[in-house]
Amino acid sequence: TLNALLRMEISVRGLDGMIERGYRRFGWWFFTRPAVALLALVIPAGLIAFWFDRDKYKLLDTEGAGPWGGAIVLVVFFAACTVHEMAHAMAVKSYGRRVNRGGFMMMMGMPFAFVDTSDMWLGSRWSRVVVALSGPLVTAEIAGGLAVAAWDSASPVAGANLFQFALPPFLQPPIT
């Protein structure tokens, strides 16, 4: 049916063990003071770089990269969405809670990644805020890093594409 096509979900149960191993190996670092300081520097630097590049690069113009440029922009967007959801999951693990499931879904014909953070409903107000903000902040950090790389790029094609890659993640935090 049309409804099934507009909303389809592929979820992975038992994701908690994998997320736990990832958190123990590398995820914990993202919740340290140096990581938060880096976050506080990269996001504004990226916004400033994006602002200064607004006349140098044009939206949806990949400087001759052709259809590959547009395809890569979509891949970067979906990768940023996945990292965004992983940030929520890592934040849940940082408070010792469970990530019951996660996966991908189609909603209104668009693919999205998701994680079930419902175990955090039992956490403190501050822990719920951290989990809620972790995804958008990591996405903004990805965008900031891409925008700084575009600003610093010596190659017009690489700079134009990095500029394009930075736009969707910059737009994602306010709408998720």
N, C-alpha and C positions, 0 to 999 in steps of 0.2 A: 504494500500500500504506500501511498504518498507519505503518510505520517512516519512509516518505518524508514523511508529514505531520508526524511528531514531530520530524524533523530535516531541515530544508530550508535551503539556503544560496544566497544571491545575492551573488557576490563580484565585485569590480571589480579587474581586473588592470591593471597600469601606473599604480597610484595614486601611486607614488613622486614623479613630477614635480609633481603637484598639491600633495602634502604639502610638497615642497621649496619650492614657491612660497609657500605659506602660512607656512612657517617663516621664510623670508627676509623676508616682508612684516610679519608681526606675531608669529609664534610664538616667535622668539628672546627677546622681552621676558619671557616667562613663566619664563625660566631665569636672570634677573638677580637681584641681591640685593634690590632693592625689591619685586619680585614675590614672592620667597620670604618676605620680611618681611610682606607683605600677607597671604599665605597663613597665616603663623604667627599673625596677629591675627584674621583673619576666622573661622577654624574654631573657636577657643575662644569668641569673642564670640557666634557662632551657637549653640553648645551652651548657653551661659549664657542667651541670649535664649529659646531653646527651653524650657529648664528653667523660667524665670520665666513663660512663657506657658502652661504645662501646665494650669493651672487656669482660665485665661481662655478658651482654645479647647479644644474636644473633638475627638478623632480622628474622622475621617470625617464631620464636621459642617461644612458649607461655609456656614453662616449664611444659608440661603435662596438660594444660588447654583444650587440644583437640579442636574439632571443635567449641566449645563455645568461645574459645579465639579469633579465626578468625572472628566469627560472631560478637562478641562484638567490635572488631577493626573496622568492617564496620559500626556498629551502632554509635560508637564514631565519626568516620569520617563524617557521614551524620549529626550527631548532631552538630559537629563543623562547617559544611557548613551552617546549619540553623542559628546558632549563628552569624556566619560571616555576613550573609545577614541581620540579625536583627541589627547588629552594623551599617551597612550602613543606615538602616531605622532610627535608633535612631539619627544618625548624621544628617540626613535630618531634623528630628524634632527639633534638637538642634538649627537649623537656622530658625525655624518657617515655613518650607516648607512642601509640601504635599507628601505623599507616595501614589501614585495613585492605585497601585495594587502590588501583590506579590503572590508567590506560589511555585509550583514545576514543573520541566520540565525534560523530558528525552532528552538527546542530545547524539547522537552516542551510544545509549544503556545505558548510565549512568544517574542516577538521580541527579538533582541539585535543590537547592533552589534559588529563585531570588526575588528581589524587584525592582520596577520601581522608579529610582531616577531622572527621567528626569526633575522634577521641579527644581532641583538644577542647571540646565543649566543656569537659570536666576540669580543665585547667584554670589558672587564674586569669584575670582580665588582661594583665600585661602579657602573659604567654600567648593568649589568643591574638593580641595586637601584633606581636612579633611574627607569629605564623601568617597572619593576614598580610603584613607588609613585606615579608621576605621575598615573595614572588615578584611583585612590582619593582622593588628596589634592585633586585638582581637583574631584571630585564632592563631597567634604566641604566645599570652599570654596563651591560653588554652594549647598549646603544651609545653610551658615552665613550667607551673604548673604541668602537667603530668610527664614531665621529672624529675623535682625536686622530685616529689612524688616517682618515680621509684628509684631514687638515694637514697632516704631516707628510702625506704621500707626494713623491716626486713625479709619479706617473699619472697623467690625466685620466687614463682608463681605470687604473686601480683606485684613484681618488674618487672618481665619479661613482664607481660601483660601491665602494665603502660608504659613501654618502647615502646611496640608495639603501644599502643594508641597514644603516643606522635609523632610517625613518620609521619603519614599522615597529621596531622595539620601543622607540621613543613614544609612539602613539599608544602602545599597548598598556602601560601602567595605569593611565587614568580610566581605562574602560574595563579592567578586570578586577 
